[in-house]
Amino acid sequence: MWIGIIVVIIVVAIIAVVLVVTGSRQGKVEEDPLTARLAEYSERGEVTSLEEVELSQPFTDRVLLPMARWLGDLSARFTPQHQLEATAKDLELAGNPGRLDAASFLALRFVTAVVFGGILFLLFSLSDAWPPARELFFTILFTVLGFFFPQLWLRNLINRRQKEIRKAMPDALDLLTICVEAGLGFDAAMAKVNEKWDNQLSMAFGRVIREIQLGKLRREALRDMDVRIGIPEMTSFVAAVVQTEQLGVSMARVLRIQSDQMRVKRRQRAEEEAHKAPNKMVFPMILVIFPALIIVLMTPAGFRLKDAILPIIR
């Protein structure tokens, strides 16, 4: 019983650390909260020490957040560099969910493994319905599933983001073409796309605009956007824009061609998904629809056979 209580306390503490890390990174600001609090006390004219200011901060900022950072640094210390780089790339492709870095995400994988395994171990410790060998097997199985669950969640975010960008690209290129033909520059046209829509593609264009304003070359900013998105359609679009800029070709004409190609590809993808529909319907039909039809059609015949055969048997 004491083991179960200890496991519950550990699981709750770990879940709290993960939630605090995610929330703190989502709401992260540039100004140091300690500096802001010192400035606030100085404006009020109150004389206080640095220790009192630190103790006045919330418990999450003083205790839980440093623990989460320590856990992330510890996981990064024992993780190969190529694994950290691959994780960082996947986080970029997913759009930086929760503003997690590679070390924190790897720590999250270990945390979810402990949570999944700990919850199942707690349930088994409170009940003796299964043999110990089976309980150990399912505990290890759920621990492994918990370790791979964040990676599956991240892969799902990547696929969803790329699908959203593919769907939005033809309309965005149409707006880019209209703006360029109306006399706007390419940067101003991207700003219009960022201003008009609120999706992953418009956010990517907005980041390109901010990078250009900070001094990065347009072709480098576009190529970095291509790396962050990772779809062939964006690679083709960026290559066409960069080549147009280098050769001095009409930007509006190139954008019009790219827009037509994106629409053709979107129609082809829709047709491909339509052709896949019959194959996807096979298993639901076999497992759900056919048994129901058999029950509906064969039940009356079964009752009639029963009524006809029972008198003969008797």
C-alpha positions as CSV (number, residue, x, y, z in Angstrom):
1,M,0.0,0.0,0.0
2,W,2.8,2.4,0.9
3,I,4.4,1.7,-2.5
4,G,1.3,2.7,-4.3
5,I,1.0,6.0,-2.4
6,I,4.7,6.8,-3.2
7,V,4.1,6.0,-6.9
8,V,1.1,8.3,-6.9
9,I,3.1,11.1,-5.4
10,I,5.9,10.7,-7.9
11,V,3.5,10.5,-10.9
12,V,1.6,13.7,-9.8
13,A,4.9,15.5,-9.3
14,I,6.2,14.5,-12.7
15,I,2.9,15.5,-14.4
16,A,3.0,18.9,-12.6
17,V,6.6,19.5,-13.8
18,V,5.6,18.7,-17.4
19,L,2.6,21.0,-17.4
20,V,4.6,23.8,-15.8
21,V,7.3,23.5,-18.4
22,T,4.8,23.6,-21.3
23,G,2.8,26.5,-19.8
24,S,5.9,28.5,-18.9
25,R,7.4,28.1,-22.4
26,Q,4.1,29.1,-24.1
27,G,3.8,32.2,-22.0
28,K,7.5,33.0,-22.0
29,V,8.4,36.7,-22.3
30,E,11.7,38.3,-23.0
31,E,11.9,40.3,-19.7
32,D,13.3,38.6,-16.7
33,P,10.6,38.3,-14.0
34,L,13.1,38.9,-11.3
35,T,14.3,42.1,-12.9
36,A,10.8,43.3,-13.4
37,R,9.9,42.6,-9.8
38,L,13.0,44.5,-8.6
39,A,12.0,47.5,-10.9
40,E,8.5,47.4,-9.4
41,Y,9.9,47.5,-5.9
42,S,12.2,50.3,-6.7
43,E,9.4,52.4,-8.3
44,R,7.4,51.9,-5.1
45,G,10.3,53.1,-3.0
46,E,10.3,49.9,-0.9
47,V,13.6,48.7,0.4
48,T,13.9,44.9,0.2
49,S,16.6,42.3,-0.3
50,L,17.1,40.0,-3.3
51,E,16.2,37.0,-1.1
52,E,12.8,38.5,-0.3
53,V,12.1,39.2,-3.9
54,E,13.0,35.6,-4.9
55,L,10.7,34.2,-2.2
56,S,7.9,36.4,-3.4
57,Q,7.9,34.7,-6.8
58,P,5.4,31.8,-7.4
59,F,6.3,28.3,-6.4
60,T,6.4,27.1,-10.0
61,D,9.1,29.7,-10.9
62,R,11.2,29.0,-7.9
63,V,11.0,25.2,-7.7
64,L,9.2,23.4,-10.5
65,L,10.7,25.2,-13.5
66,P,14.3,24.8,-12.4
67,M,13.6,21.1,-11.8
68,A,12.2,20.8,-15.3
69,R,15.2,22.5,-16.8
70,W,17.6,20.3,-14.8
71,L,15.7,17.2,-16.1
72,G,16.0,18.5,-19.7
73,D,19.7,19.2,-19.3
74,L,20.3,15.8,-17.8
75,S,18.6,14.0,-20.6
76,A,20.5,16.1,-23.2
77,R,23.8,15.2,-21.5
78,F,23.3,11.4,-22.1
79,T,21.7,11.8,-25.6
80,P,23.8,11.6,-28.8
81,Q,24.2,14.8,-30.7
82,H,22.6,13.5,-33.8
83,Q,19.5,12.5,-31.9
84,L,19.2,16.0,-30.5
85,E,19.6,17.4,-34.0
86,A,17.0,15.1,-35.4
87,T,14.6,15.9,-32.6
88,A,15.1,19.7,-33.1
89,K,14.4,19.3,-36.8
90,D,11.2,17.4,-36.1
91,L,10.1,20.1,-33.6
92,E,10.7,22.7,-36.3
93,L,8.7,20.7,-38.8
94,A,5.9,20.5,-36.3
95,G,5.9,24.2,-35.7
96,N,7.6,24.2,-32.3
97,P,4.6,22.9,-30.3
98,G,4.7,24.4,-26.7
99,R,8.0,26.0,-27.6
100,L,9.8,22.9,-26.5
101,D,13.5,22.4,-27.3
102,A,15.1,19.0,-28.1
103,A,16.3,18.4,-24.5
104,S,12.9,19.1,-23.0
105,F,11.1,16.9,-25.5
106,L,13.5,14.0,-24.8
107,A,12.9,14.5,-21.1
108,L,9.1,14.5,-21.8
109,R,9.5,11.1,-23.4
110,F,11.0,9.7,-20.2
111,V,8.4,11.4,-18.1
112,T,5.5,9.9,-20.1
113,A,7.2,6.5,-19.9
114,V,7.3,6.7,-16.1
115,V,3.8,8.0,-16.0
116,F,2.3,5.2,-18.1
117,G,4.3,2.5,-16.3
118,G,3.7,4.1,-12.9
119,I,-0.1,4.3,-13.3
120,L,-0.3,0.7,-14.4
121,F,1.9,-0.4,-11.6
122,L,-0.3,1.5,-9.1
123,L,-3.4,-0.3,-10.5
124,F,-1.7,-3.7,-10.2
125,S,-0.5,-2.9,-6.7
126,L,-4.1,-2.2,-5.6
127,S,-5.5,-5.4,-7.1
128,D,-4.2,-9.0,-7.2
129,A,-6.4,-10.2,-10.1
130,W,-3.6,-11.1,-12.4
131,P,-0.4,-13.2,-11.9
132,P,2.8,-11.2,-11.2
133,A,4.4,-12.2,-14.5
134,R,1.5,-10.9,-16.5
135,E,1.4,-7.6,-14.5
136,L,5.2,-7.2,-15.1
137,F,4.7,-7.8,-18.8
138,F,1.9,-5.2,-19.2
139,T,3.8,-2.7,-17.0
140,I,6.9,-2.9,-19.2
141,L,4.7,-2.8,-22.3
142,F,2.9,0.4,-21.2
143,T,6.2,2.0,-20.2
144,V,7.6,1.4,-23.7
145,L,4.4,2.8,-25.2
146,G,4.7,5.9,-22.9
147,F,8.2,6.4,-24.2
148,F,7.2,6.4,-27.8
149,F,3.9,8.2,-27.3
150,P,5.4,11.8,-27.6
151,Q,7.2,10.8,-30.8
152,L,3.9,9.6,-32.3
153,W,2.2,12.8,-31.2
154,L,5.0,14.8,-32.8
155,R,4.7,12.9,-36.0
156,N,1.0,13.5,-36.1
157,L,1.6,17.2,-35.6
158,I,4.1,17.2,-38.5
159,N,1.7,15.5,-40.9
160,R,-1.2,17.7,-39.9
161,R,0.9,20.9,-40.4
162,Q,2.2,19.8,-43.7
163,K,-1.3,18.8,-44.9
164,E,-2.6,22.3,-43.9
165,I,0.2,24.0,-45.7
166,R,-0.4,22.0,-48.9
167,K,-4.1,22.8,-48.8
168,A,-3.4,26.6,-48.3
169,M,-0.6,27.0,-50.9
170,P,-2.7,27.5,-54.1
171,D,-4.9,30.2,-52.5
172,A,-1.9,31.9,-51.0
173,L,0.0,31.8,-54.3
174,D,-3.1,33.3,-56.0
175,L,-3.1,36.2,-53.5
176,L,0.7,36.6,-54.0
177,T,0.2,36.8,-57.8
178,I,-2.6,39.3,-57.5
179,C,-0.6,41.5,-55.2
180,V,2.6,41.4,-57.4
181,E,0.6,42.1,-60.5
182,A,-1.0,45.1,-58.7
183,G,2.5,46.6,-58.2
184,L,3.5,45.4,-54.8
185,G,6.9,43.9,-54.1
186,F,7.3,40.2,-53.2
187,D,7.9,41.1,-49.5
188,A,4.8,43.2,-49.3
189,A,2.8,40.5,-51.0
190,M,3.9,38.0,-48.4
191,A,2.9,40.5,-45.7
192,K,-0.5,40.7,-47.3
193,V,-0.8,36.9,-47.1
194,N,0.3,37.0,-43.4
195,E,-2.2,39.7,-42.7
196,K,-5.2,38.1,-44.5
197,W,-5.0,34.5,-43.2
198,D,-4.2,32.9,-39.9
199,N,-2.8,29.5,-40.7
200,Q,0.5,27.7,-40.7
201,L,1.5,29.0,-44.1
202,S,0.8,32.6,-43.3
203,M,2.8,32.2,-40.0
204,A,5.7,30.9,-42.0
205,F,5.5,33.9,-44.4
206,G,5.4,36.2,-41.4
207,R,8.5,34.6,-40.0
208,V,10.3,35.1,-43.3
209,I,9.3,38.8,-43.3
210,R,10.7,39.3,-39.8
211,E,13.9,37.6,-40.7
212,I,14.3,39.8,-43.8
213,Q,13.7,42.9,-41.6
214,L,16.4,41.7,-39.3
215,G,18.9,41.6,-42.1
216,K,18.8,38.1,-43.5
217,L,18.8,37.8,-47.3
218,R,15.5,36.9,-48.9
219,R,16.8,33.8,-50.6
220,E,18.3,32.5,-47.3
221,A,15.1,33.3,-45.4
222,L,13.0,31.4,-48.0
223,R,15.3,28.4,-48.0
224,D,15.2,28.3,-44.2
225,M,11.4,28.3,-44.5
226,D,11.6,25.4,-46.9
227,V,13.6,23.5,-44.3
228,R,11.2,24.3,-41.6
229,I,8.2,23.0,-43.6
230,G,9.8,20.1,-45.5
231,I,7.3,19.4,-48.3
232,P,8.2,19.2,-52.1
233,E,5.7,21.8,-53.1
234,M,7.4,24.4,-50.9
235,T,10.8,23.4,-52.2
236,S,9.7,23.9,-55.8
237,F,8.1,27.3,-54.9
238,V,11.2,28.5,-53.1
239,A,13.5,27.4,-55.9
240,A,11.4,29.2,-58.5
241,V,11.4,32.4,-56.5
242,V,15.1,32.3,-55.8
243,Q,15.9,31.6,-59.5
244,T,13.5,34.4,-60.6
245,E,15.3,36.8,-58.3
246,Q,18.7,35.8,-59.6
247,L,17.8,35.8,-63.3
248,G,15.5,38.9,-63.3
249,V,12.5,37.1,-64.7
250,S,9.0,38.4,-64.2
251,M,7.9,37.5,-60.7
252,A,4.1,37.7,-61.5
253,R,4.5,35.2,-64.4
254,V,6.4,32.7,-62.3
255,L,3.9,33.0,-59.4
256,R,1.1,32.4,-61.8
257,I,2.7,29.2,-63.1
258,Q,3.4,28.0,-59.6
259,S,-0.2,28.7,-58.6
260,D,-1.5,26.7,-61.5
261,Q,0.8,23.8,-60.7
262,M,-0.2,23.8,-57.1
263,R,-3.9,23.6,-58.0
264,V,-3.2,20.7,-60.3
265,K,-1.3,18.9,-57.6
266,R,-4.1,19.6,-55.1
267,R,-6.7,18.1,-57.5
268,Q,-4.4,15.1,-58.1
269,R,-4.1,14.5,-54.3
270,A,-7.9,14.7,-54.0
271,E,-8.3,12.1,-56.7
272,E,-5.7,9.9,-55.1
273,E,-7.5,10.1,-51.8
274,A,-10.8,9.2,-53.6
275,H,-9.2,6.1,-55.1
276,K,-8.0,5.0,-51.7
277,A,-11.5,5.3,-50.2
278,P,-12.7,1.8,-51.4
279,N,-9.6,0.1,-49.9
280,K,-10.1,1.9,-46.6
281,M,-13.8,0.9,-46.5
282,V,-13.0,-2.9,-46.7
283,F,-12.2,-3.5,-43.1
284,P,-15.1,-1.4,-41.7
285,M,-17.5,-3.2,-44.0
286,I,-16.1,-6.7,-43.0
287,L,-16.0,-6.0,-39.3
288,V,-19.1,-3.8,-38.9
289,I,-21.5,-3.7,-41.8
290,F,-21.4,-7.4,-43.0
291,P,-22.1,-8.9,-39.6
292,A,-25.1,-6.5,-39.1
293,L,-26.5,-7.5,-42.6
294,I,-26.0,-11.2,-41.8
295,I,-27.9,-10.8,-38.5
296,V,-30.7,-8.9,-40.2
297,L,-31.1,-11.3,-43.1
298,M,-30.4,-14.6,-41.5
299,T,-32.3,-14.1,-38.2
300,P,-35.9,-14.6,-39.7
301,A,-34.7,-17.6,-41.7
302,G,-33.1,-19.1,-38.5
303,F,-36.4,-18.7,-36.6
304,R,-38.3,-20.4,-39.4
305,L,-35.8,-23.3,-39.5
306,K,-36.2,-23.7,-35.8
307,D,-40.0,-23.8,-36.1
308,A,-39.7,-26.4,-38.9
309,I,-37.1,-28.6,-37.4
310,L,-38.2,-28.8,-33.7
311,P,-41.5,-30.6,-34.4
312,I,-39.6,-33.2,-36.5
313,I,-37.0,-33.8,-33.7
314,R,-39.7,-34.2,-31.1
